[in-house]
Amino acid sequence: MVCSLTTSGLALATLTGCMRRDVNESATFESTDIGYSASGIELIQTDAEGRTRYRLTASELSQDPRSREMRLASVDLQMKTRDSAWQATARSATLSADARKLAFRDQVLLESSGQPALRLRTDVLDYDFLTRRARSPGSARISFEAGELTANRIDVDLERQRLSLGSSVHGRFAP
């Protein structure tokens, strides 16, 4: 897997962080240390053949110097699986320090472009880059051609195109 990062007006060499240090400063993080920030970022991961696995864009990125997590604003994640393409958007998200999990928050929308097309709306969605699964631990609304479902707790396996519904499932279907 290969990752590349493009920024508007600011080039970052790695996602491990950049900091200004005086010669007398220690190499460890202190409470006054700051991580880094960027605007207009795009992160692309490719497979061994050079095909795009996902493209993550955000209007802003800032890193927490203690946790090493990255906070993103106006997030757009486009993912490709064997049979379809998926897009997740949200007002904000947090990328884990190991860059394996992305926690979407506030006005989250997950859509598939394959058949059957699916649209999931929620306030919280956690995505795992390794398992390619998205989970909404709370209330979510799913729209598709035949109707609409609401449920508490939803698990979406993007690779296998499987949807698991938790509790309080309700549905409306077109006649």
C-alpha positions as CSV (number, residue, x, y, z in Angstrom):
1,M,0.0,0.0,0.0
2,V,1.2,3.5,-0.8
3,C,0.0,6.7,0.7
4,S,0.5,10.2,-0.8
5,L,-0.5,13.5,0.7
6,T,-1.2,16.8,-1.1
7,T,-1.9,20.1,0.6
8,S,-2.8,23.5,-0.7
9,G,-0.1,25.9,0.2
10,L,1.7,23.6,2.7
11,A,3.6,20.4,1.8
12,L,3.9,17.8,4.6
13,A,6.4,15.0,4.2
14,T,4.8,12.6,6.6
15,L,1.8,12.1,8.9
16,T,4.0,11.7,11.9
17,G,4.0,15.4,12.7
18,C,6.2,18.5,12.3
19,M,7.3,20.7,15.1
20,R,9.7,23.6,15.6
21,R,12.3,22.9,18.2
22,D,15.2,24.9,19.7
23,V,18.5,23.1,20.2
24,N,17.9,23.0,24.0
25,E,14.4,21.4,23.8
26,S,13.8,17.8,24.5
27,A,12.6,15.4,21.8
28,T,9.5,14.4,23.8
29,F,6.2,16.0,23.6
30,E,5.3,18.4,26.4
31,S,2.0,20.0,27.2
32,T,2.9,23.2,25.4
33,D,4.0,21.4,22.2
34,I,1.7,21.6,19.2
35,G,1.3,19.1,16.4
36,Y,0.7,20.4,13.0
37,S,-2.1,21.8,11.0
38,A,-2.9,22.0,7.3
39,S,-5.7,23.2,5.1
40,G,-7.0,21.8,1.8
41,I,-5.6,18.3,2.4
42,E,-5.9,15.2,0.2
43,L,-4.7,11.8,1.3
44,I,-4.7,8.9,-1.2
45,Q,-4.0,5.3,-0.5
46,T,-3.3,2.9,-3.4
47,D,-2.9,-0.9,-3.6
48,A,0.2,-2.7,-4.9
49,E,-0.9,-2.2,-8.5
50,G,-1.3,1.5,-8.0
51,R,-5.1,1.5,-8.0
52,T,-6.8,4.0,-5.6
53,R,-8.2,2.3,-2.5
54,Y,-9.4,5.5,-0.9
55,R,-9.2,9.2,-1.2
56,L,-9.6,11.4,1.9
57,T,-10.1,15.1,1.6
58,A,-10.7,17.7,4.3
59,S,-10.8,21.5,4.5
60,E,-8.6,21.5,7.6
61,L,-6.5,19.1,9.6
62,S,-4.9,19.6,13.0
63,Q,-3.0,17.1,15.2
64,D,-3.3,16.7,18.9
65,P,0.3,16.6,20.2
66,R,-0.5,14.2,23.0
67,S,-2.8,11.6,21.4
68,R,-1.4,12.1,17.9
69,E,-5.0,11.9,16.6
70,M,-5.8,14.2,13.7
71,R,-9.0,16.3,13.7
72,L,-10.5,17.0,10.3
73,A,-13.2,19.5,9.1
74,S,-15.5,19.1,6.1
75,V,-14.5,15.5,5.5
76,D,-15.0,13.5,2.3
77,L,-13.8,9.9,2.1
78,Q,-14.2,8.0,-1.2
79,M,-13.6,4.3,-1.1
80,K,-13.5,1.6,-3.8
81,T,-14.4,-2.1,-3.2
82,R,-14.4,-4.9,-5.7
83,D,-18.1,-4.3,-6.7
84,S,-18.9,-0.7,-5.9
85,A,-17.7,2.7,-4.8
86,W,-18.6,4.3,-1.5
87,Q,-18.5,7.9,-0.2
88,A,-18.7,9.1,3.3
89,T,-19.0,12.8,4.2
90,A,-19.3,14.7,7.5
91,R,-18.8,18.1,9.1
92,S,-15.9,16.7,11.2
93,A,-13.9,13.5,11.9
94,T,-11.0,12.2,13.9
95,L,-8.3,10.0,12.4
96,S,-6.7,7.7,14.9
97,A,-3.0,8.0,15.6
98,D,-2.3,4.8,13.8
99,A,-4.4,6.0,10.8
100,R,-6.5,2.9,10.9
101,K,-9.8,4.3,12.1
102,L,-11.8,7.4,11.1
103,A,-14.6,8.6,13.5
104,F,-17.1,10.7,11.5
105,R,-19.2,13.2,13.5
106,D,-22.1,15.6,12.7
107,Q,-24.2,15.3,9.6
108,V,-22.7,12.0,8.4
109,L,-23.7,10.6,5.1
110,L,-22.6,7.2,3.7
111,E,-23.6,6.4,0.1
112,S,-22.9,3.5,-2.3
113,S,-22.9,3.9,-6.0
114,G,-23.3,0.2,-6.8
115,Q,-26.5,-1.7,-7.2
116,P,-28.5,-1.5,-5.1
117,A,-27.7,2.0,-4.2
118,L,-27.8,2.8,-0.5
119,R,-27.8,6.1,1.5
120,L,-27.2,6.1,5.3
121,R,-27.6,9.2,7.4
122,T,-26.5,9.5,11.0
123,D,-24.6,11.7,13.5
124,V,-21.9,9.2,14.3
125,L,-20.1,6.7,12.1
126,D,-16.9,4.9,12.8
127,Y,-14.9,3.5,9.8
128,D,-12.1,0.9,10.1
129,F,-9.7,1.1,7.1
130,L,-8.4,-2.5,7.7
131,T,-11.8,-4.3,8.0
132,R,-13.5,-1.9,5.6
133,R,-16.5,-1.7,8.0
134,A,-18.6,1.3,9.0
135,R,-20.5,1.3,12.3
136,S,-23.1,3.7,13.6
137,P,-23.6,3.0,17.3
138,G,-26.7,5.3,17.5
139,S,-29.8,6.2,15.5
140,A,-29.5,6.0,11.7
141,R,-31.7,6.2,8.6
142,I,-31.1,4.1,5.5
143,S,-32.7,5.0,2.2
144,F,-32.7,2.8,-0.8
145,E,-34.9,2.2,-3.9
146,A,-37.5,0.1,-2.2
147,G,-38.0,2.3,0.8
148,E,-36.4,3.4,4.1
149,L,-35.3,1.8,7.4
150,T,-34.4,3.4,10.7
151,A,-32.4,1.6,13.4
152,N,-30.3,2.0,16.4
153,R,-26.8,0.5,15.7
154,I,-25.9,-0.3,12.1
155,D,-22.9,-2.2,10.8
156,V,-22.0,-1.9,7.1
157,D,-19.4,-4.3,5.6
158,L,-18.5,-2.3,2.5
159,E,-16.4,-5.1,0.9
160,R,-19.1,-7.7,1.2
161,Q,-22.0,-5.2,0.8
162,R,-23.7,-6.5,3.9
163,L,-25.8,-4.5,6.3
164,S,-26.6,-5.5,9.9
165,L,-29.3,-3.7,11.8
166,G,-29.2,-3.4,15.6
167,S,-32.3,-2.7,17.7
168,S,-35.5,-0.7,17.2
169,V,-35.7,-1.4,13.4
170,H,-38.6,0.3,11.6
171,G,-39.2,0.4,7.9
172,R,-41.4,2.0,5.2
173,F,-41.5,0.5,1.8
174,A,-42.9,1.7,-1.5
175,P,-46.0,-0.3,-2.8
